[in-house]
Amino acid sequence: NTSLRQKTVTHHRLATVIETEVSKPDKHHSEFSLNRTGDQPLCTSME
C-alpha cells in the first residue's frame, strides 16, 4: 500500500504543478487530472 500511496502523492504533486502553470479553475483541474491518470511515464520522469 505504501507504493500506491507514493504514486498518489506523486500524481497529486504533478497535478498541482500543472494547475499552477496553466492557472486553470478547479473544475477544469479535475477533468485534467482524470486525463492524466494514464500518463504514468510523465509521473515517472518527474521523480
VOLUM-936233 format. One record per residue (C-alpha): x, y, z. Coordinates in steps of 0.05 Angstrom, whole numbers, padded with zeros to 5 digits, always signed. Each point is the difference from the previous one (the first is absolute). Example, Ala and Ser with C-alpha at 12.3 -4.5 7.8 and 13.67 -1.06 7.14 Angstrom:
2
+00246-00090+00156+00027+00069-00013
//
This chain:
47
+00000+00000+00000+00059+00046+00011+00017-00004-00074-00072+00018-00018+00001+00059+00048+00066+00024-00029-00030-00001-00070-00060+00040+00024+00045+00052+00033+00043+00006-00062-00062+00007-00044-00029+00053+00046+00065+00038+00000+00004-00003-00076-00072+00022-00007+00013+00058+00047+00060+00023-00041-00040-00004-00064-00059+00037+00031+00047+00056+00023+00032+00006-00069-00064+00002-00040-00040+00037+00054-00063-00040-00015-00063+00001+00043-00013-00058+00048-00054-00027-00046+00048-00004-00058+00055-00027+00045-00043-00060+00020-00012-00017-00074+00074+00009-00015+00020-00046+00057-00045-00055-00026+00034+00005-00068+00068-00004+00034-00016-00065+00037+00027-00044-00056+00062+00043-00010+00046-00041+00043+00064+00015-00040-00008+00074+00014-00008-00013+00074+00062-00044+00000+00043+00053-00035-00021+00051+00053+00031-00041+00056
//
